[in-house]
Amino acid sequence: MGNRYGLSRTIPEGIKREVRQACGYGCVLCGAAIVEYEHVDPVFADAKEHSPDGIVLLCPQCHAKVTRDFVSKERVKEAKAQPISQKRNYAHEFFDLGSKQPSFVLGGASITNTPIPLEIHGYPVVKIEPSEEEGGPVRFSGTFFNSHGEISLQITDNEWRAYSGNWDFEAKGGELIVRDAPGSISLRLRASSDSGIVIEKINMRVGAYQIIGSTDDLLLKADDGSKIQCGGMIADNCRIGLSLG
């Protein structure tokens, strides 16, 4: 349903991306990365167009505070001028993986009951550790790079940080999506107590290695020309799943 000017509530994807980039991919007030789009200048009822200059990102909690007059629109406008995610250089949130050891899928490779699914030059790029206390959550840590070798997403004991230097980042539908350019996804990751940790798409450069994966395939390439195809690989109850270098 639109407003009195007939403006639809559906914001074009290109405008959404501009808003995400300007806000550093997080709520302008608190930096949380699970967000909603809010017209603030003017408010939606008075807007004649979807202008990225008048829209901000707010997390559901901060959005509710604004709607219920616990935070003023003026405060939101001030925060839009200096979004906290831009000042910190990241937006953040947490995974809840439950207390059981999750499955781990990297492209076409399934790696289970393995504390270090991916290691490069002795560094655990992905690490899964048990809870520090009985009944607590399993701890997931990882460092992900884009196709150019720049850090795009950092996870430490389930807290994830999406860096504002990314060309684009979205947290939607239970997925984290990093794009390097239009139509170029370098990471599509899903993590929950139901699905485990699933990396559906990856195009990541780490040092001399390029890791390229889809739901059916996984290709590991080195700058020296060597490569390994790992589609359909299954590893279970290992100390390390994949080790490069």
C-alpha positions as CSV (number, residue, x, y, z in Angstrom):
1,M,0.0,0.0,0.0
2,G,1.3,3.4,-0.9
3,N,1.2,6.9,0.7
4,R,-1.0,9.8,-0.3
5,Y,1.3,10.5,-3.2
6,G,1.0,7.0,-4.5
7,L,4.5,6.1,-3.5
8,S,4.9,2.3,-3.0
9,R,6.5,1.0,0.2
10,T,8.7,-1.1,-2.0
11,I,12.1,0.5,-2.2
12,P,14.1,-0.3,-5.4
13,E,17.1,-2.5,-4.9
14,G,19.6,0.1,-6.2
15,I,18.3,2.6,-3.7
16,K,18.5,0.1,-0.9
17,R,22.1,-0.6,-1.8
18,E,23.0,3.1,-1.6
19,V,21.4,3.3,1.8
20,R,23.3,0.3,3.0
21,Q,26.6,1.7,1.8
22,A,25.9,5.1,3.4
23,C,25.0,3.6,6.7
24,G,27.9,1.2,6.9
25,Y,25.5,-1.9,6.7
26,G,24.2,-1.4,10.2
27,C,21.7,0.5,12.3
28,V,22.8,4.1,12.4
29,L,22.0,4.3,16.2
30,C,23.5,1.0,17.5
31,G,25.4,-0.7,14.7
32,A,23.3,-3.9,14.7
33,A,23.4,-5.5,11.2
34,I,19.9,-7.0,11.0
35,V,18.1,-3.9,9.8
36,E,15.0,-2.3,8.4
37,Y,14.7,0.7,6.1
38,E,13.1,3.9,7.5
39,H,12.2,7.2,5.8
40,V,13.2,10.0,8.1
41,D,13.5,13.1,5.9
42,P,10.8,13.3,4.9
43,V,8.8,10.6,6.7
44,F,7.2,8.1,4.4
45,A,3.7,9.7,4.6
46,D,5.2,12.9,3.0
47,A,7.7,11.3,0.6
48,K,7.2,11.7,-3.1
49,E,10.2,9.4,-4.0
50,H,12.5,6.9,-2.5
51,S,15.6,9.0,-2.1
52,P,18.7,7.4,-0.4
53,D,19.4,10.8,1.2
54,G,16.2,10.5,3.2
55,I,16.3,6.8,4.2
56,V,18.3,5.2,7.1
57,L,18.9,1.7,8.4
58,L,17.5,0.9,11.8
59,C,17.5,-2.4,13.7
60,P,14.0,-3.7,14.7
61,Q,14.6,-2.6,18.4
62,C,15.7,1.0,17.5
63,H,13.0,1.2,14.9
64,A,10.4,0.3,17.6
65,K,11.9,3.0,19.9
66,V,11.4,5.6,17.1
67,T,7.9,4.5,16.3
68,R,6.9,4.6,20.0
69,D,8.5,8.0,20.5
70,F,11.4,6.9,22.8
71,V,13.9,8.1,20.2
72,S,13.2,11.2,18.2
73,K,13.4,11.6,14.4
74,E,15.9,14.4,15.0
75,R,18.2,12.0,16.8
76,V,18.0,9.5,13.9
77,K,18.9,12.4,11.5
78,E,21.9,13.2,13.6
79,A,23.0,9.6,13.6
80,K,22.5,9.3,9.8
81,A,25.2,12.1,9.4
82,Q,27.6,9.9,11.4
83,P,26.5,6.3,11.4
84,I,28.1,4.3,14.2
85,S,29.0,1.4,11.8
86,Q,31.0,3.9,9.7
87,K,32.8,5.2,12.8
88,R,33.6,1.6,14.0
89,N,34.1,0.3,10.4
90,Y,31.8,-2.6,10.9
91,A,28.2,-3.7,11.6
92,H,27.7,-6.6,14.0
93,E,25.3,-9.4,15.2
94,F,25.5,-12.9,16.7
95,F,24.8,-16.4,15.5
96,D,22.9,-18.9,17.7
97,L,24.1,-22.3,16.8
98,G,22.7,-24.2,19.8
99,S,24.8,-26.5,22.0
100,K,25.3,-29.4,19.6
101,Q,28.2,-29.7,17.2
102,P,26.9,-28.2,13.9
103,S,27.5,-29.6,10.4
104,F,29.7,-27.5,8.2
105,V,29.3,-27.3,4.4
106,L,31.8,-25.4,2.3
107,G,30.5,-25.3,-1.3
108,G,30.4,-28.9,-2.5
109,A,32.4,-30.3,0.5
110,S,30.7,-31.6,3.7
111,I,32.9,-31.5,6.8
112,T,31.5,-32.8,10.1
113,N,32.8,-33.3,13.7
114,T,36.0,-31.4,12.7
115,P,37.2,-28.5,14.9
116,I,39.1,-26.9,12.1
117,P,37.3,-27.3,8.8
118,L,39.6,-25.0,6.9
119,E,43.3,-24.1,7.6
120,I,45.7,-22.1,5.5
121,H,49.4,-21.9,6.3
122,G,48.6,-23.2,9.8
123,Y,46.0,-20.5,10.5
124,P,42.5,-21.8,11.2
125,V,40.4,-19.8,8.7
126,V,37.3,-21.5,10.1
127,K,37.1,-23.0,13.7
128,I,34.3,-24.7,15.6
129,E,34.8,-25.1,19.3
130,P,32.6,-26.6,22.1
131,S,30.7,-24.4,24.6
132,E,32.7,-23.0,27.5
133,E,29.9,-24.1,29.8
134,E,27.4,-26.9,29.9
135,G,24.3,-26.2,27.8
136,G,26.0,-23.1,26.3
137,P,26.4,-22.4,22.6
138,V,28.9,-24.0,20.3
139,R,31.5,-21.3,19.3
140,F,32.0,-20.6,15.6
141,S,34.9,-18.4,14.5
142,G,36.1,-17.5,11.0
143,T,37.8,-15.0,8.8
144,F,36.4,-14.5,5.3
145,F,38.0,-12.5,2.5
146,N,36.5,-11.2,-0.7
147,S,37.8,-12.2,-4.2
148,H,40.5,-9.5,-4.0
149,G,41.9,-10.7,-0.7
150,E,40.4,-8.0,1.6
151,I,38.7,-9.0,4.9
152,S,34.9,-8.9,4.4
153,L,33.5,-10.7,7.4
154,Q,35.1,-11.6,10.8
155,I,33.5,-14.1,13.2
156,T,34.7,-14.5,16.8
157,D,32.9,-16.9,19.1
158,N,29.6,-16.4,17.2
159,E,29.8,-12.6,17.0
160,W,30.1,-11.5,13.4
161,R,31.3,-8.3,12.0
162,A,30.6,-7.1,8.4
163,Y,33.1,-4.4,7.4
164,S,31.8,-1.1,6.0
165,G,34.5,-1.3,3.3
166,N,32.6,-4.0,1.5
167,W,31.0,-2.9,-1.8
168,D,27.8,-4.4,-0.5
169,F,26.5,-6.5,2.4
170,E,23.1,-7.8,3.3
171,A,21.8,-9.9,6.2
172,K,18.4,-11.2,5.1
173,G,16.4,-14.4,5.0
174,G,18.9,-16.0,7.5
175,E,21.8,-15.4,5.2
176,L,24.8,-13.1,5.1
177,I,25.7,-12.0,1.6
178,V,28.8,-10.1,0.6
179,R,29.1,-8.7,-2.9
180,D,32.2,-7.3,-4.5
181,A,30.5,-5.7,-7.5
182,P,27.1,-5.9,-9.3
183,G,26.2,-9.6,-9.7
184,S,29.4,-10.7,-8.0
185,I,28.8,-12.6,-4.7
186,S,32.0,-13.4,-2.8
187,L,30.2,-15.0,0.2
188,R,26.7,-16.4,0.9
189,L,26.7,-17.9,4.4
190,R,23.9,-19.3,6.5
191,A,24.4,-20.4,10.2
192,S,21.7,-21.6,12.6
193,S,21.0,-24.4,15.1
194,D,18.7,-26.0,12.4
195,S,20.9,-25.8,9.3
196,G,24.4,-25.8,10.8
197,I,27.0,-23.7,9.0
198,V,26.5,-23.6,5.2
199,I,28.6,-21.6,2.8
200,E,26.5,-21.8,-0.3
201,K,28.7,-19.5,-2.4
202,I,32.3,-18.4,-2.0
203,N,34.9,-16.6,-4.0
204,M,37.7,-15.9,-1.6
205,R,41.3,-15.0,-2.0
206,V,43.7,-15.8,0.9
207,G,47.3,-15.1,0.1
208,A,48.3,-17.2,-2.9
209,Y,45.0,-19.2,-2.9
210,Q,41.6,-18.7,-4.5
211,I,38.7,-20.6,-3.0
212,I,35.7,-20.8,-5.3
213,G,32.6,-22.7,-4.3
214,S,28.9,-23.2,-5.1
215,T,26.3,-25.6,-3.7
216,D,27.7,-28.4,-5.9
217,D,31.4,-27.7,-6.3
218,L,34.5,-26.5,-4.5
219,L,37.7,-25.5,-6.3
220,L,40.9,-24.6,-4.6
221,K,43.5,-22.9,-6.8
222,A,47.0,-21.7,-6.1
223,D,48.9,-19.0,-7.9
224,D,51.5,-21.6,-9.1
225,G,48.8,-23.1,-11.3
226,S,48.0,-26.1,-9.1
227,K,44.4,-26.8,-8.2
228,I,42.1,-29.3,-6.4
229,Q,38.5,-30.0,-7.2
230,C,36.6,-31.0,-4.0
231,G,33.0,-31.3,-5.2
232,G,31.3,-34.2,-3.3
233,M,34.0,-34.4,-0.7
234,I,33.0,-35.7,2.7
235,A,35.2,-35.5,5.8
236,D,34.1,-36.7,9.2
237,N,35.7,-36.8,12.7
238,C,39.0,-35.2,11.5
239,R,41.2,-32.7,13.3
240,I,41.5,-30.6,10.1
241,G,39.2,-30.8,7.1
242,L,41.1,-28.9,4.4
243,S,44.7,-27.6,4.9
244,L,46.4,-25.5,2.3
245,G,50.1,-24.5,2.3
